[in-house]
Amino acid sequence: MTKNTDDKPVTKTTGLLKQGAVSAYFVSANYANLVFHALGGDEDVQACFERHGISQELLQNTDSKIGFEALYETVFELLKKFELKDAGLSIGTKLHVSSHGTLGMAVISATTVGQAIRDAAKYYKTAINFIDVDLFYEDDYIFIEILESYDIPEVRTIVVEALMLTLQNALEFVSGQKLTCSKVIFGYPQPDYSKDYENYFSGQIEFSGDRHMMVLPKTVLDMRCISADENIHRLAEEQLQQKMQDIRDNNLTVQHVLNLMRRAPDQMPSLDDLATIFNVSSRTMIRHFQAEGTNYRELRDRVHREFATDSLRNTDNSVESIAMEIGYQDTASFRRAFKRWCGQSPSAYRAEHRRDS
């Protein structure tokens, strides 16, 4: 943290919500069903899925969403039971692009590999929302980065293996060529079965990077897709745009924003972070807040006030520690903010409410 000069807390913005936010994440039923079959799909696997609340009815309903937390707990139970080490690779190799519903159709029918990549990065949240995808260019290369929206280290290897392999296989399918020109960098140490990676990935492999990404020469972007179909692509994109709008309409409410903010008051998402989470622009976030008669600062202050007043009433924590817990490194700034919220100092508030109790 760096010292702030006003009454705002210093927050550690990560670009994505991490600690404590797992329950908000989902995968589409199609994706969960593919994982189910990749793990064998027999009676034992089915029983394990059902123990974690994932019924066959849910898996077969293409419109349903499966909680990411329930899915990863199921996968880990099965990994332990069957002693599967390379589950991410096994799952990834079975996730054919055509099995990803409308998103898969958009990628398959794209005109060029570049368009297929952009579609995948633009619409992936219609299928999963526990990761983010970032595209950027440097010199003669394009970088496709996978960013985790969760903080569960034991999940990282499985998820990144599966997604990287899914991405590679999709691009090889539409281009009709092996991506021997690619480099895949994994942001985790080399696993003890790393030799197996050579059987799955076509290009260069690197471990212990500072992030997870696939690097491709820009020349790949202009490659013609062998399955290109403009009409199918237009229809698929229209459906995906509607799905993205539905996701925004269903989730972008003040109450949902408050729920996200309350999960980590000391690492509260910034306005830009929230825009990223809901896949809208910062201006759109501002307009949504205005439509509900509020703004980002009021919501942030509301959460901090709730946390601070609760701690002052119900704990013996010092004012300094409470300030730190909600992201203020400067206690004086916290005291000024608290007086603005409640009309009195934190100490006076505590004395009054302890007396009332």
Phi, psi and omega in degrees: 000148174248153185291135179263162186245001177232200183271012180269143176290152173273115182252148177266093182277127182259356185088341180210149173290138180236271190305127173083005186255010188301320187297343180278352188264152182215166167232155177291157179299326178301313182295314180297324179294322177295320177297318179304311181286327178296332180269008174118323177063018181272190185296320179296317179294316180299317180298321180294316178300317183291328177299331180262018173082015180251094183277165175297327179298317177297315182297327183275347180272105186295343181269352184275159177240140182252132179299132180299322181298315179297321182292315183290329176294322177296312181299318182293324177297318180289323177300316181293319183293315185263001180054049178269121181267321187257044184301321180299318179293318180296318179292314183300322182289341180263354181271076180293145184303326182292343182274001183264027173062221183297323178299315178298321179295322178297317180293315182297321186270001180300152182286318181232165177297324178300317178294321178299318179295315181296321178297316180299317181289331183278325190243007185300335183289351174286343181249321180216151178227016181265006174220165171238155179237131180236134176249135172209160186240144178210121184054240184256026185229152171249138181246127176249107186256137175256122180248132182278135177261015184221167181232068181232090187306323183290343179274335191307309186299313182298312183296312184291319175304309184296316183289319179297319181291321177299316179298312180300312183295325178295315181291326177290326179294313184285332180272339182074016183223151173287139180272062179291345180276357186274158168231129179247121182251127180253131182274037176216161183297159180298121180286165184288350176252026186301335178300330180295335181302327181296337179278348184247321185260140187275331185253206181283145181238139181220139180246169177061032174284172179275357176196170179261123178200156173252132181246128181228146174293146182300336181299335179297328186299330183270359180294135180285134176284132183288345181249020184301137177206106187298320182293313179297320181296318180297316180295317180297318182293322177299317179294320180293321178298320178293320178297319178297320179295320178298318179299315179296316182296324184282336188247333187275081175232158179301320181297320179293320177298316179299319178300319178293318181296323184290343185290332180208081184302333180274350178231043186297137180295141176285175176301319179294323177299315180298320178299321178295315182299319183267003176059044175228173177278162178298323179297322177296320176301315181299318180295321178297318178297316180298322180296334179257015173072031181214186176210174185300316184297319180298320179292317178300314180296323180299315181293317180294322178296316179303312184294315184294314181294323178296317180294320180293325180283324195243359178227170175257014179301142179292159177301321181297317182289325177296318178301316179296322184294338178251015170100003177269120174270336179261108183296326179298321178295320178296317180298319178296316180297318182296321179294326176294322181289315194243356178077009178205167181285160177303320181294318179294321178298315180297314181298317181295314185282332173291324179293319178297323180295000000 
